[in-house]
Amino acid sequence: MTFGRDEHVWIPESDLEGMSVDTLAVRAGQIRTGQLEHSDAIFPTSSFVYGSAAQAAARFGGEEPGNIYSRFTNPTVQAFEARIAAMEGGERGVATASGMAAILSTCMSLLKSGDHVICSRGVFGTTNVLFQKYMARFGVETSFVSLTELDEWKAEIRPATRMLFLETPSNPLCEVADLAALSAIARENDALLVVDNCFCTPVLQRPLEQGADIVIHSATKYLDGQGRCVGGVVVGPARYLDEIYGFIRSAGPTMSPFNAWVFQKGLETLPIRMRAHCDNALELALWLEQQDCVEKVYYAGLQSHPQHELAKKQQDGFGGVLSFLVRGGREQAWKFIDATRMISITANLGDVKTTITHPATTTHGRLSPEDKARAGITENLIRLSVGIESIKDLKTDLDRGFQALKD
Ligand SMILES: Cc1ncc(COP(=O)(O)O)c(C=O)c1O
């Protein structure tokens, strides 16, 4: 095989035909340069050079494919996009500077003034703000409904409804949406079903296979898995993703090559990490349910969870995030959090390190009291993003919280 000066070779996707998500996580989308490196190369460059003025003109004119400028394309970013698209079973992936940029770019590309969105009430707090405050300024109206009440989604449908937006499982209450049923509602009404798959990742759930039109990720979470970079990605059919790419190329919320490389490497360990997160989270959920100071545990892996059967059918695991109510209010919740010594008090999730959060005063702090009440974000709610530390040590640390509540 010979290589030209500026050529890189894509590992042919056909070699991976029919392979499992575990294999795609390690192999899909890899590029190999003339140096024949085994690990993925990184291309930290803002622009690309041409062999001649004529070639530059051909590239700019779109007559010749190839890189021009990293706001448009970059090989490292493309490698990450190809890998996550393969894992989600989507035709095309487009990476963005953050998860919020992925949601914003999807809305800006596929909606217009006068359109209507139906959004689950249980979405990440900033997603709610994006729809309520910013999209509203551009004439896009949003109705909020319960994630699990199909009748509420149906009741909100209008002729102008263009998008159904949700997260499943939801943050932080771990409610599970019926993707097949919502996809049918979207289809009947000529609307798009957009799913934020951040909590499950394609290892545990592939929404496109279940009828969603578009999948969104905050890559900041499990895709990285080690809390290093902020990024996002959108995956789906080329007819929508080409539009989203066009917006990103023009508006500029692109992913940096360095971040794409970190995410690309993160994907390689995603399947084994997700299994470790799920195992620890289930064991902690069962243990928390038995504690006197705990009023309720929210985790779809528990028999007591109202959508346990649906989660079993729709997902290949229950995920690493759980929430629970301590007896009391904000004072008790803060006391519990402050008594832990190993677990990190931080709002991020999806990290190999376990994190603990008080949603009412952090991630969901900007919601009005009414919206918080409707979304079930109470003052005694604590969210854990369960990492991959030893389960024994996690219990020891959380027990410090329970001891503090008993004192
Ligand atoms: C479910 C979910 N979606 C989207 C986002 C936004 O992602 P980012 O922080 O990468 O912009 C978050 C952030 O916490 C999230 O939890």
The ligand as a Tripos MOL2 file, in Angstrom:
@<TRIPOS>MOLECULE
LIG
   16    16     1     0     0
SMALL
NO_CHARGES

@<TRIPOS>ATOM
      1 C1        -28.6060   14.5840   30.1750 C.3       1 LIG1
      2 C2        -27.7450   15.7460   29.8250 C.ar      1 LIG1
      3 N1        -27.8390   16.2770   28.5930 N.ar      1 LIG1
      4 C3        -27.0940   17.3440   28.2290 C.ar      1 LIG1
      5 C4        -26.2100   17.9260   29.0990 C.ar      1 LIG1
      6 C5        -25.3970   19.1190   28.6480 C.3       1 LIG1
      7 O1        -24.1180   18.7090   28.3050 O.3       1 LIG1
      8 P1        -22.8170   19.6580   28.3660 P.3       1 LIG1
      9 O2        -22.5760   19.9830   29.7860 O.co2     1 LIG1
     10 O3        -21.7480   18.8140   27.7410 O.co2     1 LIG1
     11 O4        -23.1210   20.8710   27.5710 O.co2     1 LIG1
     12 C6        -26.0670   17.3990   30.3850 C.ar      1 LIG1
     13 C7        -25.0970   18.0120   31.3160 C.2       1 LIG1
     14 O5        -25.0120   17.7000   32.4820 O.2       1 LIG1
     15 C8        -26.8640   16.2880   30.7670 C.ar      1 LIG1
     16 O6        -26.7840   15.7500   32.0000 O.3       1 LIG1
@<TRIPOS>BOND
     1     1     2 1
     2     2     3 ar
     3     2    15 ar
     4     3     4 ar
     5     4     5 ar
     6     5     6 1
     7     5    12 ar
     8     6     7 1
     9     7     8 1
    10     8     9 2
    11     8    10 1
    12     8    11 1
    13    12    13 1
    14    12    15 ar
    15    13    14 2
    16    15    16 1
@<TRIPOS>SUBSTRUCTURE
     1 LIG1         1 GROUP 0 **** ****
